[in-house]
Amino acid sequence: MCNSFYKFSIDAKFRGANEICGISGCNLVTARELMNNLPGILPKRLYKHQYQRLVISLKKAVAKAILIINNERGT
C-alpha cells in the first residue's frame, strides 16, 4: 500500500524549503529536512504574521499546509 499524500515532486520540495527558509529564518538544511520528512514540525517559534504568511506561501508553492499551534510556553 502506498500513501501518496506526502510525495511531492523535487521542484515542490525545493520551493517549499525555500519558502520555509525565507519566511521563518531557519537555515536551508533544516527546511529541506522538514520537506523531506513530512508531516513535520518546524523547530522554530514564529510570530503570527510569519506563520500565516508561511501557510499561504506553502499552499501556493506546494500543495496543502495546515497550522497547529503549540501553546506551550518555552524558555
PEHUKA-V938145 format. One line per field, one symbol per residue. ss: DSSP state (A for helix, B for strand, O for the rest). psi: psi as a letter, one per 30 degrees, with the letter a starting at -180 (. if undefined). A space follows every 10 residues. Layout:
# PEHUKA-V938145
ss=???
psi=???
This chain:
# PEHUKA-V938145
ss=OOOOOOOOOA AAAAAAAAAA AAAAOOOAAA AAAAAAOOOO OOOOOOOAAA AAAAAAAAAA AOOOOOOOOO OOOOO
psi=kkjgegjlle eeeeeeeeee eeefglleee eeeeefhkll kkhkkllefe eeeeeeeeee eddkklkjkj gkjl.
